[in-house]
C-alpha cells in the first residue's frame, strides 16, 4: 500500500505526478489525490509551500 508519506517524499524532491506514479507503481490520478490531501492537511496551495511547511515542521 502506498502512503502519503511515500508520495510526499517524492514530491518534495521535485518529482512530478507522473514520475511519482511511475516510481510507486500507481496511477497519476492517485498521486494527485494524495497531493491534494497533503495540501489540505498542511493548508497549502502549492508544492513549494507544502514542502516548506513539512520541512520546517519536521514532518519529513
N, C-alpha and C positions, 0 to 999 in steps of 0.2 A: 504494500500500500504506500502511496506517495503522500508525504506530509507537506503542509505549508512551509515547514522549516526547510525541506529539500528545495522547494520552489524558490523560497526567499533567498537562500544562499546563492543560487544560480543567478537570480535576477540582480542581486546586489553586486555580483561580479560582472554585470554588464550583459548577460545573456538575454536575447530576445525571446519572445514566447515560443517561436518555432524551434529555436536552439534548445531551450529548456525542455520542451516537449520531446524532442529527439533524444536528449540525454537521459530523460527519465522514462521514456517509453510510454508516454501518454499523449493525448491529443492537444493541439494548441488551444482549443477552446477550454479544456480542463485547466490548463495553465492560466488562461485568462480569468477563469472563475476563482482560482486560488489567489491570483494577484489582486483582483477586486476585493476579495475578503481581507487580504492583508492591508490594503489601503483603508478599508472601513475600520479595521481594528486599530490602526495607527492614526486614524483621522487625517489621512493624506490624500492628495490627488495625483501625485507624480511619483515615478520611481526614485527620483533623486531625493525627494522629501521623505519617502518611506525608508530609503537607505540611511539617511542622516538620523532619523528618529530611532531606527532599530539599532544602529551602531552606538549612538550616544546613550541609549537606554540599556545597553549591554545585552540586547536580545540575541545577537549573533556574534 
